[in-house]
């Protein structure tokens, strides 16, 4: 496997995994079941760590696709900038999840408050990483962008 394949393999994990774990934390908070909340927090941390290989393989993935016809350097750069921000946001959110886990494990009175803070921040992190994934999708799927895709042959005036 090369870096492009690893990037494509891992890139869905932090997007979908952290969102699923966040939902488990919310269920644990609403139902007041500490074990469910702690499970969601632990899974969030593991899913968030997948952002590291995803980010680290991004440059190699860029090297493989940047010279393919129809691939926009601007879209790649936008995705790269967003990915760097997402990396730090997701890792910071995972750190808050660790703090929430610790406070819950020690049965501290502020554990529900820290978990609630985690939920609010994790919602923002989910939006950020979702936007990053969408921008990454536009690299090979220009139809996902605001500009309509040019049909094959339209650039020369010929129809296929």
HELIX and SHEET records of a PDB file:
HELIX    1   1 UNK A    3  UNK A   12  1                                  10    
HELIX    2   2 UNK A   13  UNK A   17  3                                   5    
HELIX    3   3 UNK A   18  UNK A   31  1                                  14    
HELIX    4   4 UNK A   34  UNK A   56  1                                  23    
HELIX    5   5 UNK A   58  UNK A   65  1                                   8    
HELIX    6   6 UNK A   73  UNK A  105  1                                  33    
HELIX    7   7 UNK A  111  UNK A  140  1                                  30    
HELIX    8   8 UNK A  142  UNK A  144  5                                   3    
END                                                                             
